């Protein structure tokens, strides 16, 4: 067994393990070793390499999805919704908003400053 946790049984396994260790970070290799061991198999270079590639594909897909959602047409609406929720959660900002609505209502000629406003 190598320090990374990769098990070498075949003659060319040490070279394959070295290539994996050179290509991946130590944390990626160790996580792959643990995942392979969890299946009840020895973490030989081929299985470790496949697990690293699988995790990288999953991570890349998640990043692409996140980037697509961040740039999508609903992104601005989400940002505004979050800002609105933060304002409503802040009592000072909430009161300032209510005061501004009351002032606008009076300026537009409504009967009183509290007409139609709840708060």
N, C-alpha and C positions, 0 to 999 in steps of 0.2 A: 504494500500500500504506500502510495506517495503522500507527502505532507498535505497535499490538497485534499486527500481522501479518495482519489481515483485509484481503483484496484487494477493491477496489471497482471493478466494471466498469459497472454500470448506474447510471442517474441517481438512483434512490432508495437505492442501496447505502450511501452515507455515513450517511444517517439510520438505516438498519437497523443498521449497525455501531455507531453511537453508542448505540443502544438496547441492543445486546448488551453493550457495554462498561460501560454503566451498571448493568445487571442482574447481570452476572457479575464475579467477581474477575479480576484480571489473570492470575493463574496458571491459572484455568479457561480463559480465552480463549486464552492461549498454548498450553496443552496441547491444546485443541481444534484450533487452527491446525496444530500439529505432526501430530496424528492425521489431519486432512484431507489435509495435504501427503503423508503416508505412503501414502495411497491413490492418489497421482499426480494429484490434482485441485487446483485453486486454492482457497484457503480463503476463499470468498465468504461473505457474511453468512448465507445460508440453510444452507449446509453446516456452518458453525461453530456456528450456533444449534442445529441438530439434534444435533451431537456433544456440546455442553454438556448438553443435555437427556438424551441417552442416558447420559452419565457420571453425571449426578445421579440418574437412575432406578436405575442399578446400585448406586450408593453407598447410596441409601435402602433398597433391597432387602436389601443386606448388613447394614445397621444394624438393620433389622427382624428379620432372621434371628438376628442376634447377641442382640438383646433377648429374642426368643422363647426362644432356647436358655438364656439366663441365668435366665429366669423359669420354665422348664419343670420338669417333675417330676424330671428327672434332674440338675438343677442342684445340689441338695444332695448327691447321691451323688458327683458330680464333685468338688465342693469337699472332701468328706471323703476321697476318693481322693487328691487332691493333697496334703492335709494329712498323710495316712498316708505317702505317698511321701516327703514332706519329712522326717517324723520318722524314717523308716527310713534315709534318707540321712545323717542327723545321728547320728554315733556316740554322743554323750552321751545324746541322747533315746532312741536304740535301747536302750542299756544300761539306762537308767532304766525303760523299758517291760519289759525282760526281768526286771529286779530286782523290779518290782511283780508280774509274773506268778509268779515263783518264791515270793515271799512269800505270795501268795494260795493257791498250791498247797499250801504248808506249813500254812497256816491251815485249809484244807479237809481236812487229814488225809492228804494223799498221803505216800508213804514217804519221799521225799527232795526237796530243793529243786530238783533238776534233772530230775525224772521228767516225761517227755513234752515237755520243752522242748529246742529246738534253738537253739544260739546260741553 
